[in-house]
């Protein structure tokens, strides 16, 4: 079932949608610079664009790492990006008490992978009526995400989609089983591929996660070839100095390459249907 985000953007409506931005809303300047670049690129390519960033990274590897600006400051940054750039925004919610505030700003609420089975959180997100993007847990089989979808739909909200972001493969490693994209689509929801978290090395940096951004391009090409409705990537002006997920984030040049390749492959696949 297609999920309408705005009058011009529908995920699962036959056109590829890009969900991209910095992992963490570090400050307004970085968010605006990144959002402005991505909006311009997507407009040039004729692609729908949703800005993404998190006001709180609640599952950081270490107590000493930065979590983000916090709910109210972070949501304020997202609201400014939304107002200034005239783009929809998506952000994570981690607890039921956050949902109402986030829903006042975000067009899409995202359920983090580690929380994809949290019934109360899924119900609260569904009850807002906003679109809900559920990331498949690293520990979950794709067919078992049916339960998460049903929890949102139990609130009367059918605006739900599922996101593949890799599956745990031993310690400090993820793999992507491309079959999961097919299986999750068979649950009757649009499917999103998270091309940058899929190359993350959880805890691989000791007190933080590592990543292998050199694998983003081939994995995105494979996912688009299998069939997706939206591409999710983390983009930062200077990934090597990003406060969160730098090793798997893309700079502007690489993001442009990945998005252009995704568009070309998506259109080729559509001609073959």
PyMOL commands that set and color helices and strands:
alter all, ss='L'
color gray80, all
select helices_A, chain A and resi 28-45+71-85+96-103+113-115+119-127+142-153+179-185+197-199+213-226+239-241+246-248+252-272
alter helices_A, ss='H'
color red, helices_A
select strands_A, chain A and resi 3-4+10-11+17-21+48-52+88-93+108-111+131-135+160-164+167-168+174-175+190-194+200-201+210-211+230-234
alter strands_A, ss='S'
color yellow, strands_A
deselect
rebuild
show_as cartoon
